[in-house]
């Protein structure tokens, strides 16, 4: 640090490099946020057989729900149903 203070040219180059890095980080963040980072991934829905009852496993939290449930009883995730697929 003392070496940077004693050599103004090297100090300026270091500050310039840090600002350039910060600029590109901001650009990457904006691109990720607004150009596809918020797309929802399609999650596979799993149905398991427990005894004589079928249960649907929530892809978000892992909670087992009745196969006829439209929403997860734990986190509220909306399961895909035939009605949802036709929209």
C-alpha positions as CSV (number, residue, x, y, z in Angstrom):
1,X,0.0,0.0,0.0
2,X,2.8,2.4,0.9
3,X,4.4,1.6,-2.5
4,X,1.2,2.6,-4.3
5,X,1.1,5.9,-2.4
6,X,4.7,6.7,-3.3
7,X,4.1,6.1,-7.0
8,X,1.1,8.1,-8.3
9,X,1.2,6.4,-11.7
10,X,1.0,2.9,-10.2
11,X,-1.8,4.1,-7.8
12,X,-3.8,5.5,-10.8
13,X,-3.4,2.2,-12.7
14,X,-4.6,0.2,-9.7
15,X,-7.6,2.4,-9.1
16,X,-8.4,2.2,-12.8
17,X,-8.2,-1.6,-12.8
18,X,-10.5,-1.8,-9.7
19,X,-13.1,0.6,-11.3
20,X,-12.9,-1.4,-14.6
21,X,-13.5,-4.6,-12.7
22,X,-16.5,-3.1,-10.8
23,X,-17.9,-1.8,-14.1
24,X,-17.9,-5.2,-15.7
25,X,-19.3,-6.8,-12.6
26,X,-22.3,-4.4,-12.8
27,X,-22.7,-5.1,-16.5
28,X,-22.7,-8.9,-15.8
29,X,-25.2,-8.5,-13.0
30,X,-27.6,-6.4,-15.1
31,X,-27.4,-8.9,-18.0
32,X,-28.0,-11.8,-15.7
33,X,-30.9,-10.1,-13.9
34,X,-32.7,-8.8,-17.0
35,X,-31.7,-11.1,-19.8
36,X,-32.5,-14.6,-18.4
37,X,-31.5,-14.9,-14.8
38,X,-35.1,-14.8,-13.6
39,X,-36.4,-17.5,-15.9
40,X,-38.1,-20.3,-14.1
41,X,-36.8,-23.7,-14.7
42,X,-39.3,-26.4,-15.4
43,X,-39.1,-28.7,-12.5
44,X,-40.0,-32.4,-12.7
45,X,-42.9,-33.5,-10.6
46,X,-42.5,-36.8,-8.8
47,X,-45.3,-39.1,-7.6
48,X,-44.5,-41.7,-5.1
49,X,-46.5,-44.7,-3.8
50,X,-46.7,-44.9,0.0
51,X,-48.7,-47.9,0.9
52,X,-52.0,-47.7,-0.9
53,X,-51.8,-44.0,-1.4
54,X,-50.1,-41.9,-4.1
55,X,-48.3,-38.8,-3.0
56,X,-46.9,-35.9,-5.1
57,X,-43.5,-34.6,-4.0
58,X,-43.0,-30.9,-4.2
59,X,-40.0,-30.0,-6.4
60,X,-39.4,-26.8,-4.4
61,X,-39.4,-28.1,-0.7
62,X,-39.7,-31.9,-0.9
63,X,-42.9,-32.1,1.0
64,X,-45.2,-35.0,0.2
65,X,-48.7,-33.9,-0.8
66,X,-51.9,-35.7,-1.9
67,X,-51.8,-36.4,-5.6
68,X,-55.0,-34.3,-6.1
69,X,-53.5,-31.2,-4.4
70,X,-53.2,-28.1,-6.6
71,X,-50.7,-26.4,-4.2
72,X,-48.0,-27.6,-1.8
73,X,-49.3,-27.6,1.8
74,X,-45.8,-26.5,3.0
75,X,-44.5,-23.8,0.6
76,X,-47.5,-23.1,-1.6
77,X,-45.8,-24.2,-4.9
78,X,-48.5,-24.6,-7.6
79,X,-48.4,-28.1,-9.1
80,X,-48.8,-28.6,-12.8
81,X,-52.3,-30.0,-13.6
82,X,-54.0,-30.5,-16.9
83,X,-55.7,-27.1,-16.5
84,X,-52.4,-25.4,-16.0
85,X,-50.9,-27.1,-19.0
86,X,-53.8,-25.9,-21.3
87,X,-53.2,-22.2,-20.4
